[in-house]
Amino acid sequence: IMVIDVVVPPPDKDLRPLNVPTPCYLVDLVDLDPKEIETSFVNRYHCHNPPGTPGPGWPAVITDRDECGVYGPYGVGYEGSEEDLLCEEAYPGEGDCPFTPWVDMDTYINDFATGTVNEVELLGVPFHPYHQHINSFQITEINTRNLDVVIQDIVANWYKVGDWQDTLQFPAALSQTGIPPGYFNPGFTPPPQGFFAVKIRFQADQFTGHMVQHCHLLFHEDQGMMAQYNVTGEEGFSWKGARMVDSRCVKTGRRHPPKRVRRNSLSD
């Protein structure tokens, strides 16, 4: 027989603060003067059932042949009104909120130049996790359209204004206001999507070319919910305003010699 005596260990000593310089591409953008924002863009994901599918449509009816995508038009993003939740029924090809599944590697939904700060308002993030490559983004505003929604503490404590991410899904219970009668099947609980929105900002830093963004539900990505930004400008160019925000930030590409550490030799 073995007896294990579990005791409470003595409290650890407080660690000394570790001050690490911030990379200039990650300086705080939350309180940045709006005049510094080069481009603003509205991103909204959605899916359609194939023609002839019975029922009230996606998301009440989900099939393995659904077509998913991002709203346009190019350079602007979603332009539908908040009352027009179902404007996508008129698409593709007509109206004020064109719907575009993935096209090809030569088609972009917006341009961002290196050395600029850009802002994207993400619609539908409770349901579709937004993910972008190359440049991390900072959360600058949550529930930008002031919906009457319920946000659980576990969510509110996980994502906060000021956080840096590359993927964002923000669960929130959507109020029923504005959803047309009969949109969902009887007894169907509406998914937490719609016009709950989060704003993000990021620097288009150094790297030109393709900057992919997509829904991180990969089956939605496979069904077309993927697009790309075109990062233009000069390769290696960074935002000059970073040092105005944080004078100690470390510029990308700057070399720092390793800190010398004294080691005891065997002869000591």
C-alpha positions as a printed NumPy array, in Angstrom:
array([[  0.   ,   0.   ,   0.   ],
       [  1.304,   3.409,  -0.944],
       [  0.138,   6.579,   0.747],
       [  0.556,   9.895,  -1.083],
       [  0.596,  12.992,   1.056],
       [ -0.536,  15.96 ,  -1.034],
       [  0.547,  19.267,   0.435],
       [  0.096,  22.842,  -0.661],
       [  3.437,  24.157,  -1.94 ],
       [  4.711,  27.489,  -0.694],
       [  3.697,  30.428,  -2.881],
       [  6.034,  31.274,  -5.705],
       [  7.98 ,  34.468,  -5.563],
       [  6.733,  37.223,  -7.813],
       [  8.563,  37.268, -11.105],
       [ 10.409,  40.385, -12.069],
       [  8.65 ,  42.348, -14.823],
       [  9.978,  41.53 , -18.255],
       [  9.871,  44.503, -20.57 ],
       [ 10.156,  43.369, -24.15 ],
       [ 10.223,  45.983, -26.92 ],
       [  7.21 ,  45.827, -29.213],
       [  7.79 ,  45.175, -32.925],
       [  6.805,  48.273, -34.864],
       [  4.245,  46.274, -36.87 ],
       [  2.395,  45.502, -33.595],
       [  2.126,  48.971, -32.062],
       [ -1.237,  49.87 , -30.554],
       [ -3.723,  51.014, -33.213],
       [ -6.847,  51.308, -31.037],
       [ -6.677,  55.063, -30.447],
       [ -5.065,  55.902, -33.749],
       [ -6.303,  59.073, -35.432],
       [ -8.822,  57.99 , -38.113],
       [ -6.905,  60.172, -40.568],
       [ -4.132,  57.58 , -40.422],
       [ -6.448,  54.849, -41.749],
       [ -5.659,  54.385, -45.41 ],
       [ -8.487,  51.992, -46.348],
       [-11.735,  50.91 , -44.683],
       [-13.459,  47.737, -45.816],
       [-16.582,  45.786, -44.803],
       [-16.236,  42.002, -44.888],
       [-19.266,  39.732, -44.796],
       [-19.355,  35.978, -45.387],
       [-22.427,  33.975, -46.374],
       [-23.596,  30.8  , -48.134],
       [-26.35 ,  29.88 , -50.615],
       [-28.181,  26.633, -51.222],
       [-28.03 ,  25.335, -54.804],
       [-30.979,  26.388, -56.998],
       [-34.092,  24.324, -56.411],
       [-33.291,  23.378, -52.802],
       [-36.609,  23.195, -50.903],
       [-37.081,  25.109, -47.692],
       [-36.346,  28.616, -46.429],
       [-32.696,  28.519, -47.469],
       [-29.339,  28.667, -45.752],
       [-28.638,  28.474, -42.796],
       [-31.932,  26.786, -41.943],
       [-31.148,  24.299, -44.723],
       [-27.518,  23.199, -45.158],
       [-26.342,  20.917, -47.958],
       [-22.961,  19.63 , -49.079],
       [-23.44 ,  21.499, -52.374],
       [-23.841,  24.965, -50.841],
       [-21.919,  27.815, -52.433],
       [-20.172,  30.141, -49.993],
       [-18.385,  33.404, -50.533],
       [-17.674,  37.02 , -49.642],
       [-19.741,  40.085, -50.501],
       [-18.512,  42.871, -52.759],
       [-18.24 ,  45.092, -54.634],
       [-14.5  ,  45.259, -55.135],
       [-12.756,  47.65 , -52.788],
       [-15.883,  48.336, -50.726],
       [-17.249,  45.054, -49.443],
       [-20.773,  44.56 , -48.208],
       [-23.087,  47.51 , -48.907],
       [-26.479,  46.04 , -47.995],
       [-28.591,  47.814, -45.412],
       [-29.164,  46.327, -41.975],
       [-32.845,  45.912, -42.795],
       [-32.04 ,  44.01 , -45.976],
       [-30.748,  40.856, -44.317],
       [-31.754,  38.71 , -47.283],
       [-30.474,  40.847, -50.157],
       [-28.329,  37.903, -51.267],
       [-31.467,  36.172, -52.615],
       [-31.269,  38.463, -55.652],
       [-27.751,  37.314, -56.531],
       [-25.458,  36.636, -58.209],
       [-25.163,  39.598, -60.506],
       [-27.7  ,  42.212, -59.451],
       [-28.409,  44.674, -56.659],
       [-26.206,  46.444, -54.144],
       [-24.462,  43.543, -52.413],
       [-22.805,  41.294, -55.032],
       [-21.92 ,  37.84 , -53.774],
       [-18.563,  36.39 , -54.866],
       [-17.342,  32.882, -54.118],
       [-13.643,  32.201, -54.682],
       [-12.688,  33.047, -58.256],
       [ -8.967,  32.539, -58.928],
       [ -5.486,  33.644, -57.88 ],
       [ -5.717,  36.789, -60.02 ],
       [ -8.922,  38.143, -58.446],
       [ -8.786,  40.378, -55.367],
       [-11.444,  42.063, -53.235],
       [ -9.292,  45.004, -52.163],
       [ -5.839,  46.572, -52.399],
       [ -3.679,  47.599, -49.45 ],
       [ -0.32 ,  49.313, -49.897],
       [  2.686,  48.45 , -47.781],
       [  3.382,  51.015, -45.089],
       [ -0.315,  51.74 , -44.424],
       [ -2.806,  51.086, -41.623],
       [ -6.124,  49.595, -42.72 ],
       [ -9.455,  48.852, -41.054],
       [-11.926,  46.044, -41.7  ],
       [-15.39 ,  45.736, -40.169],
       [-16.246,  42.053, -39.868],
       [-19.935,  41.162, -40.138],
       [-21.204,  37.739, -39.103],
       [-18.189,  36.883, -36.915],
       [-20.32 ,  35.03 , -34.357],
       [-20.819,  32.287, -36.945],
       [-17.953,  32.561, -39.444],
       [-14.416,  32.743, -37.985],
       [-12.441,  35.268, -40.04 ],
       [ -8.792,  34.414, -40.683],
       [ -6.207,  36.433, -42.6  ],
       [ -2.681,  35.534, -43.606],
       [  0.566,  37.553, -43.493],
       [ -0.472,  40.476, -41.254],
       [ -1.846,  40.051, -37.735],
       [ -4.741,  42.339, -36.788],
       [ -5.768,  44.182, -33.63 ],
       [ -9.339,  44.259, -32.314],
       [-10.329,  47.924, -32.034],
       [-14.107,  47.811, -31.484],
       [-16.61 ,  45.106, -30.494],
       [-20.325,  45.241, -31.411],
       [-19.749,  48.243, -33.645],
       [-23.416,  48.482, -34.611],
       [-24.659,  48.431, -31.008],
       [-26.951,  45.437, -31.35 ],
       [-28.991,  44.284, -28.373],
       [-27.1  ,  41.016, -27.922],
       [-25.989,  38.759, -25.106],
       [-22.254,  38.143, -24.818],
       [-21.25 ,  35.476, -22.333],
       [-18.525,  36.359, -19.854],
       [-16.291,  33.566, -21.135],
       [-16.366,  35.203, -24.571],
       [-16.059,  38.773, -23.322],
       [-13.039,  37.781, -21.244],
       [-11.389,  35.958, -24.147],
       [-11.564,  38.582, -26.895],
       [-11.002,  42.158, -25.786],
       [-10.337,  45.467, -27.479],
       [ -6.58 ,  45.743, -27.946],
       [ -5.967,  42.023, -28.483],
       [ -3.869,  40.894, -31.445],
       [ -5.116,  37.915, -33.441],
       [ -4.99 ,  36.284, -36.856],
       [ -8.337,  34.486, -36.442],
       [-11.533,  35.846, -34.913],
       [-14.845,  34.2  , -34.084],
       [-16.903,  36.131, -31.558],
       [-19.967,  34.162, -30.368],
       [-22.931,  36.319, -29.406],
       [-26.626,  35.565, -29.17 ],
       [-28.301,  37.598, -31.911],
       [-31.498,  39.458, -31.08 ],
       [-34.493,  38.595, -33.239],
       [-35.022,  42.192, -34.345],
       [-34.869,  42.572, -38.095],
       [-35.037,  38.877, -39.023],
       [-37.909,  38.39 , -41.498],
       [-40.766,  36.08 , -40.42 ],
       [-40.39 ,  32.544, -41.715],
       [-36.66 ,  32.889, -42.4  ],
       [-35.958,  29.924, -40.139],
       [-37.813,  26.644, -39.859],
       [-40.233,  26.349, -36.905],
       [-38.29 ,  25.432, -33.796],
       [-34.957,  26.262, -35.425],
       [-32.662,  28.363, -33.243],
       [-31.135,  31.147, -35.349],
       [-27.358,  30.921, -35.582],
       [-25.44 ,  33.746, -33.889],
       [-24.602,  35.694, -37.028],
       [-26.164,  38.587, -38.919],
       [-24.955,  42.104, -38.304],
       [-23.061,  41.699, -35.055],
       [-19.744,  43.253, -36.041],
       [-16.185,  43.661, -34.846],
       [-13.666,  46.169, -36.215],
       [-10.026,  45.303, -36.69 ],
       [ -6.973,  47.265, -37.791],
       [ -3.644,  46.102, -39.14 ],
       [ -0.541,  47.334, -40.868],
       [  0.185,  46.113, -44.362],
       [  3.803,  45.573, -43.458],
       [  6.706,  44.88 , -45.839],
       [  5.383,  41.993, -47.92 ],
       [  3.676,  42.634, -51.246],
       [  1.513,  40.193, -53.18 ],
       [ -1.269,  37.811, -52.208],
       [ -2.822,  38.183, -48.742],
       [ -5.39 ,  35.417, -48.352],
       [ -8.413,  35.662, -46.063],
       [-11.029,  32.965, -45.498],
       [-13.555,  31.439, -43.138],
       [-11.742,  29.112, -40.745],
       [-14.58 ,  26.61 , -40.925],
       [-12.643,  24.782, -43.588],
       [-15.672,  23.181, -45.219],
       [-16.956,  26.732, -45.845],
       [-13.572,  27.646, -47.282],
       [-13.779,  24.601, -49.552],
       [-17.225,  25.781, -50.693],
       [-15.852,  29.165, -51.777],
       [-15.692,  31.327, -48.635],
       [-12.194,  32.529, -49.411],
       [-10.801,  35.653, -51.037],
       [ -7.59 ,  37.627, -51.138],
       [ -6.29 ,  41.134, -50.781],
       [ -3.611,  42.514, -53.082],
       [ -0.8  ,  44.095, -51.09 ],
       [  0.787,  46.655, -53.397],
       [  3.524,  49.233, -52.967],
       [  7.207,  48.809, -52.276],
       [  8.516,  45.513, -50.934],
       [  9.991,  45.971, -47.454],
       [  8.169,  49.26 , -46.769],
       [  6.761,  49.814, -43.247],
       [  4.374,  52.346, -41.702],
       [  6.323,  55.446, -40.695],
       [  3.866,  56.376, -37.952],
       [  4.737,  53.38 , -35.764],
       [  7.495,  55.259, -33.931],
       [  5.031,  58.086, -33.198],
       [  2.868,  55.577, -31.332],
       [  5.738,  53.816, -29.572],
       [  9.159,  55.435, -29.807],
       [ 10.82 ,  52.244, -28.504],
       [  9.3  ,  49.847, -31.017],
       [ 11.68 ,  47.587, -32.873],
       [ 11.769,  47.963, -36.628],
       [ 11.464,  44.759, -38.587],
       [ 14.718,  43.559, -40.045],
       [ 16.879,  45.363, -37.504],
       [ 19.558,  43.081, -36.147],
       [ 20.205,  42.87 , -32.415],
       [ 23.425,  41.281, -31.192],
       [ 22.9  ,  38.423, -28.762],
       [ 23.209,  39.325, -25.116],
       [ 26.498,  38.093, -23.71 ],
       [ 26.082,  35.6  , -20.902],
       [ 28.969,  34.853, -18.579],
       [ 29.564,  31.139, -18.202],
       [ 31.695,  29.435, -15.606],
       [ 34.437,  27.274, -17.045],
       [ 35.432,  23.923, -15.605],
       [ 38.624,  25.505, -14.299],
       [ 36.765,  28.085, -12.141]])
